[in-house]
Amino acid sequence: MGRIKTRLVKRSTRELLKQHGEEVAADYVENKKIVQKYVELSSKKLRNIMAGYATRLAKQRKPE
């Protein structure tokens, strides 16, 4: 089983994808940099969770 994402993480990540979707890739390390660049966060853990969720959504959006 996976971890449950909070409403804040889901909402913030979807907003990031809506505004900067062309930059978000299926690569977790690149997404960490993108999240840090565009979202004002207080912790590394929250940044990593958002980057992982963005990676998952990007993979679902563009199946390779």
MODA-V866976 format. One record per pair of residues at least 24 apart in sequence whose C-alpha atoms are under 8 Angstrom apart, sorted by the first residue. I is the first residue (numbers start at 0). J is the second residue. D is the distance in whole Angstrom. If there is no record, write none. Layout:
# MODA-V866976
I&J&D  I&J&D
This chain:
# MODA-V866976
8&45&8  8&48&8  8&49&6  9&49&8  9&52&8  11&49&8  12&49&6  12&52&7  12&53&6  13&53&8  16&53&7  23&53&7  23&54&8  23&57&7  24&54&7  24&57&6  24&58&8  25&54&5  25&55&7  25&57&5  25&58&5  26&54&6  27&51&6  27&54&6  30&54&7
